[in-house]
């Protein structure tokens, strides 16, 4: 687990932003095939998930258990954390 994953799991938005700003541990998978989005859980909420999505973390990563962000959110009853986000357009 990287520090970015740890702070995402703990719901520490300030540290998630710091690691994001300095491009530390972005796009990395842990030994279970999970990225920081999959570690973001009940304590993380919409702000951290939205920030990680804006950084470019892949919401379609499938870990070794077959989980994606959507599957995990459904199982944990956290659809509010990922639902209703407007689709970001890439103007780059």
Phi, psi and omega in degrees: 000129179277164176301323178298316178297316181301310183290329174295317180294327181276351180078026182266086184299321181301314180287325176300317178295321180297310180297323177295317180299318182265011175056039180267128172065021180279140176074014183267145174252142177275187183293345176263001180082014181263145173258184183299326178299319180289339176275338178292122186231212186305322182283342187282309178073183187296325183298313181290316179299315178299318179297315179296321176296318178296330176288342180106010175299138187279114180285353182258009176299136177247119180279183185293344177270357182087011181275141166245175177303316182294314180298315180296317180297319178296314182296323184267001180069035184246032183300330179299331181289334181244342183282152174079003177285129177295143178293130180278134176266141180264111181256027188253000000 
